[in-house]
Amino acid sequence: MAPMDLRVALRCDDVARAQFERLAPSHVRDYLNWIDSSVRAETRRGRIGRCLDMLRDRGLD
């Protein structure tokens, strides 16, 4: 299950959410591990933002 801050961000972005839901479980795990490995809140927010950007970019395919 995605952390609350990522779920809130995905709820606000339909394109990113649709792409996240299509990811293979291993890719979801990679995103979640990358976000969870951040120590500072600022880094975590930045990673969530970059995660949304990457997911939106995938939606352009």
N, CA, C and O atoms as a GROMACS GRO file, in nm:
protein
  244
    1MET      N    1   0.084  -0.118   0.000
    1MET     CA    2   0.000   0.000   0.000
    1MET      C    3   0.089   0.124   0.000
    1MET      O    4   0.190   0.131   0.070
    2ALA      N    5   0.049   0.220  -0.079
    2ALA     CA    6   0.126   0.344  -0.091
    2ALA      C    7   0.110   0.428   0.035
    2ALA      O    8   0.005   0.426   0.098
    3PRO      N    9   0.214   0.503   0.073
    3PRO     CA   10   0.204   0.590   0.190
    3PRO      C   11   0.099   0.699   0.166
    3PRO      O   12   0.069   0.734   0.051
    4MET      N   13   0.046   0.752   0.273
    4MET     CA   14  -0.064   0.848   0.266
    4MET      C   15  -0.030   0.970   0.180
    4MET      O   16  -0.112   1.013   0.100
    5ASP      N   17   0.090   1.025   0.195
    5ASP     CA   18   0.123   1.145   0.118
    5ASP      C   19   0.128   1.118  -0.032
    5ASP      O   20   0.092   1.205  -0.111
    6LEU      N   21   0.170   0.998  -0.072
    6LEU     CA   22   0.168   0.963  -0.213
    6LEU      C   23   0.024   0.941  -0.260
    6LEU      O   24  -0.012   0.983  -0.370
    7ARG      N   25  -0.056   0.875  -0.179
    7ARG     CA   26  -0.197   0.853  -0.217
    7ARG      C   27  -0.271   0.984  -0.236
    7ARG      O   28  -0.350   0.998  -0.330
    8VAL      N   29  -0.246   1.081  -0.149
    8VAL     CA   30  -0.309   1.213  -0.162
    8VAL      C   31  -0.264   1.279  -0.292
    8VAL      O   32  -0.346   1.335  -0.365
    9ALA      N   33  -0.135   1.272  -0.322
    9ALA     CA   34  -0.083   1.333  -0.444
    9ALA      C   35  -0.143   1.266  -0.568
    9ALA      O   36  -0.177   1.334  -0.665
   10LEU      N   37  -0.155   1.135  -0.566
   10LEU     CA   38  -0.212   1.063  -0.680
   10LEU      C   39  -0.360   1.093  -0.696
   10LEU      O   40  -0.411   1.099  -0.808
   11ARG      N   41  -0.430   1.113  -0.585
   11ARG     CA   42  -0.572   1.147  -0.591
   11ARG      C   43  -0.595   1.278  -0.665
   11ARG      O   44  -0.701   1.299  -0.725
   12CYS      N   45  -0.497   1.367  -0.659
   12CYS     CA   46  -0.508   1.500  -0.721
   12CYS      C   47  -0.460   1.500  -0.866
   12CYS      O   48  -0.471   1.603  -0.933
   13ASP      N   49  -0.408   1.389  -0.916
   13ASP     CA   50  -0.352   1.384  -1.051
   13ASP      C   51  -0.404   1.259  -1.122
   13ASP      O   52  -0.351   1.150  -1.104
   14ASP      N   53  -0.508   1.276  -1.204
   14ASP     CA   54  -0.572   1.162  -1.269
   14ASP      C   55  -0.479   1.086  -1.362
   14ASP      O   56  -0.482   0.962  -1.365
   15VAL      N   57  -0.396   1.157  -1.437
   15VAL     CA   58  -0.305   1.091  -1.532
   15VAL      C   59  -0.202   1.007  -1.457
   15VAL      O   60  -0.180   0.890  -1.490
   16ALA      N   61  -0.139   1.066  -1.357
   16ALA     CA   62  -0.038   0.994  -1.280
   16ALA      C   63  -0.100   0.875  -1.208
   16ALA      O   64  -0.041   0.767  -1.202
   17ARG      N   65  -0.219   0.894  -1.153
   17ARG     CA   66  -0.286   0.783  -1.082
   17ARG      C   67  -0.315   0.668  -1.178
   17ARG      O   68  -0.292   0.552  -1.143
   18ALA      N   69  -0.365   0.698  -1.297
   18ALA     CA   70  -0.395   0.593  -1.394
   18ALA      C   71  -0.269   0.517  -1.431
   18ALA      O   72  -0.271   0.394  -1.442
   19GLN      N   73  -0.159   0.587  -1.450
   19GLN     CA   74  -0.033   0.521  -1.482
   19GLN      C   75   0.018   0.438  -1.366
   19GLN      O   76   0.068   0.328  -1.386
   20PHE      N   77   0.006   0.490  -1.244
   20PHE     CA   78   0.051   0.417  -1.125
   20PHE      C   79  -0.025   0.285  -1.113
   20PHE      O   80   0.033   0.182  -1.079
   21GLU      N   81  -0.154   0.291  -1.139
   21GLU     CA   82  -0.238   0.170  -1.128
   21GLU      C   83  -0.204   0.067  -1.235
   21GLU      O   84  -0.234  -0.051  -1.217
   22ARG      N   85  -0.142   0.108  -1.344
   22ARG     CA   86  -0.103   0.016  -1.451
   22ARG      C   87   0.036  -0.043  -1.432
   22ARG      O   88   0.074  -0.136  -1.504
   23LEU      N   89   0.112   0.007  -1.337
   23LEU     CA   90   0.249  -0.040  -1.318
   23LEU      C   91   0.252  -0.185  -1.271
   23LEU      O   92   0.163  -0.231  -1.200
   24ALA      N   93   0.356  -0.254  -1.312
   24ALA     CA   94   0.380  -0.388  -1.260
   24ALA      C   95   0.413  -0.377  -1.111
   24ALA      O   96   0.469  -0.276  -1.068
   25PRO      N   97   0.379  -0.479  -1.034
   25PRO     CA   98   0.408  -0.474  -0.890
   25PRO      C   99   0.554  -0.442  -0.857
   25PRO      O  100   0.581  -0.374  -0.759
   26SER      N  101   0.645  -0.491  -0.937
   26SER     CA  102   0.787  -0.464  -0.910
   26SER      C  103   0.819  -0.315  -0.929
   26SER      O  104   0.902  -0.261  -0.856
   27HIS      N  105   0.755  -0.250  -1.024
   27HIS     CA  106   0.778  -0.107  -1.044
   27HIS      C  107   0.715  -0.024  -0.933
   27HIS      O  108   0.772   0.075  -0.889
   28VAL      N  109   0.598  -0.066  -0.888
   28VAL     CA  110   0.535   0.001  -0.774
   28VAL      C  111   0.627  -0.007  -0.654
   28VAL      O  112   0.649   0.092  -0.584
   29ARG      N  113   0.681  -0.126  -0.630
   29ARG     CA  114   0.772  -0.147  -0.518
   29ARG      C  115   0.896  -0.057  -0.530
   29ARG      O  116   0.943  -0.002  -0.431
   30ASP      N  117   0.949  -0.042  -0.652
   30ASP     CA  118   1.064   0.045  -0.674
   30ASP      C  119   1.031   0.190  -0.638
   30ASP      O  120   1.108   0.256  -0.569
   31TYR      N  121   0.917   0.239  -0.685
   31TYR     CA  122   0.876   0.376  -0.653
   31TYR      C  123   0.860   0.393  -0.502
   31TYR      O  124   0.908   0.491  -0.444
   32LEU      N  125   0.791   0.298  -0.438
   32LEU     CA  126   0.766   0.310  -0.294
   32LEU      C  127   0.895   0.303  -0.214
   32LEU      O  128   0.912   0.378  -0.118
   33ASN      N  129   0.986   0.214  -0.251
   33ASN     CA  130   1.115   0.206  -0.181
   33ASN      C  131   1.194   0.334  -0.198
   33ASN      O  132   1.257   0.382  -0.103
   34TRP      N  133   1.192   0.391  -0.317
   34TRP     CA  134   1.264   0.516  -0.345
   34TRP      C  135   1.209   0.629  -0.259
   34TRP      O  136   1.285   0.706  -0.201
   35ILE      N  137   1.076   0.639  -0.250
   35ILE     CA  138   1.014   0.744  -0.169
   35ILE      C  139   1.041   0.720  -0.021
   35ILE      O  140   1.077   0.812   0.052
   36ASP      N  141   1.022   0.596   0.024
   36ASP     CA  142   1.039   0.564   0.166
   36ASP      C  143   1.184   0.575   0.214
   36ASP      O  144   1.208   0.591   0.334
   37SER      N  145   1.278   0.566   0.123
   37SER     CA  146   1.418   0.573   0.164
   37SER      C  147   1.464   0.716   0.194
   37SER      O  148   1.575   0.736   0.243
   38SER      N  149   1.382   0.813   0.164
   38SER     CA  150   1.421   0.952   0.192
   38SER      C  151   1.416   0.977   0.343
   38SER      O  152   1.326   0.930   0.413
   39VAL      N  153   1.514   1.049   0.391
   39VAL     CA  154   1.527   1.075   0.534
   39VAL      C  155   1.453   1.205   0.571
   39VAL      O  156   1.378   1.209   0.669
   40ARG      N  157   1.474   1.308   0.492
   40ARG     CA  158   1.414   1.438   0.523
   40ARG      C  159   1.279   1.454   0.454
   40ARG      O  160   1.258   1.401   0.345
   41ALA      N  161   1.189   1.526   0.517
   41ALA     CA  162   1.056   1.551   0.461
   41ALA      C  163   1.066   1.625   0.328
   41ALA      O  164   0.989   1.600   0.236
   42GLU      N  165   1.161   1.716   0.319
   42GLU     CA  166   1.181   1.792   0.195
   42GLU      C  167   1.219   1.700   0.079
   42GLU      O  168   1.169   1.715  -0.032
   43THR      N  169   1.305   1.606   0.107
   43THR     CA  170   1.346   1.509   0.005
   43THR      C  171   1.228   1.422  -0.035
   43THR      O  172   1.208   1.394  -0.153
   44ARG      N  173   1.150   1.380   0.062
   44ARG     CA  174   1.032   1.296   0.035
   44ARG      C  175   0.933   1.369  -0.054
   44ARG      O  176   0.882   1.312  -0.150
   45ARG      N  177   0.906   1.496  -0.023
   45ARG     CA  178   0.813   1.575  -0.106
   45ARG      C  179   0.867   1.588  -0.247
   45ARG      O  180   0.792   1.576  -0.344
   46GLY      N  181   0.996   1.611  -0.259
   46GLY     CA  182   1.057   1.621  -0.391
   46GLY      C  183   1.047   1.493  -0.471
   46GLY      O  184   1.021   1.495  -0.591
   47ARG      N  185   1.068   1.382  -0.404
   47ARG     CA  186   1.060   1.252  -0.472
   47ARG      C  187   0.917   1.222  -0.515
   47ARG      O  188   0.895   1.166  -0.623
   48ILE      N  189   0.822   1.258  -0.434
   48ILE     CA  190   0.682   1.237  -0.472
   48ILE      C  191   0.650   1.323  -0.595
   48ILE      O  192   0.582   1.276  -0.687
   49GLY      N  193   0.697   1.446  -0.597
   49GLY     CA  194   0.676   1.532  -0.713
   49GLY      C  195   0.741   1.474  -0.837
   49GLY      O  196   0.680   1.475  -0.945
   50ARG      N  197   0.863   1.423  -0.825
   50ARG     CA  198   0.931   1.363  -0.939
   50ARG      C  199   0.862   1.235  -0.983
   50ARG      O  200   0.856   1.204  -1.102
   51CYS      N  201   0.811   1.161  -0.886
   51CYS     CA  202   0.736   1.039  -0.917
   51CYS      C  203   0.613   1.074  -1.003
   51CYS      O  204   0.587   1.007  -1.103
   52LEU      N  205   0.540   1.176  -0.964
   52LEU     CA  206   0.423   1.218  -1.041
   52LEU      C  207   0.464   1.262  -1.181
   52LEU      O  208   0.397   1.230  -1.279
   53ASP      N  209   0.574   1.336  -1.191
   53ASP     CA  210   0.624   1.380  -1.323
   53ASP      C  211   0.656   1.260  -1.411
   53ASP      O  212   0.618   1.256  -1.528
   54MET      N  213   0.727   1.163  -1.355
   54MET     CA  214   0.765   1.045  -1.432
   54MET      C  215   0.642   0.965  -1.476
   54MET      O  216   0.637   0.915  -1.588
   55LEU      N  217   0.544   0.955  -1.388
   55LEU     CA  218   0.422   0.883  -1.423
   55LEU      C  219   0.344   0.956  -1.532
   55LEU      O  220   0.291   0.893  -1.624
   56ARG      N  221   0.338   1.089  -1.523
   56ARG     CA  222   0.269   1.166  -1.628
   56ARG      C  223   0.341   1.150  -1.761
   56ARG      O  224   0.276   1.138  -1.865
   57ASP      N  225   0.473   1.148  -1.759
   57ASP     CA  226   0.550   1.131  -1.883
   57ASP      C  227   0.522   0.995  -1.945
   57ASP      O  228   0.520   0.982  -2.068
   58ARG      N  229   0.502   0.893  -1.864
   58ARG     CA  230   0.468   0.760  -1.914
   58ARG      C  231   0.333   0.762  -1.985
   58ARG      O  232   0.309   0.685  -2.078
   59GLY      N  233   0.245   0.850  -1.940
   59GLY     CA  234   0.110   0.858  -1.998
   59GLY      C  235   0.108   0.915  -2.137
   59GLY      O  236   0.005   0.910  -2.204
   60LEU      N  237   0.220   0.968  -2.182
   60LEU     CA  238   0.227   1.027  -2.316
   60LEU      C  239   0.252   0.923  -2.424
   60LEU      O  240   0.242   0.953  -2.543
   61ASP      N  241   0.285   0.801  -2.383
   61ASP     CA  242   0.314   0.694  -2.480
   61ASP      C  243   0.191   0.655  -2.558
   61ASP      O  244   0.197   0.567  -2.644
   0.00000   0.00000   0.00000
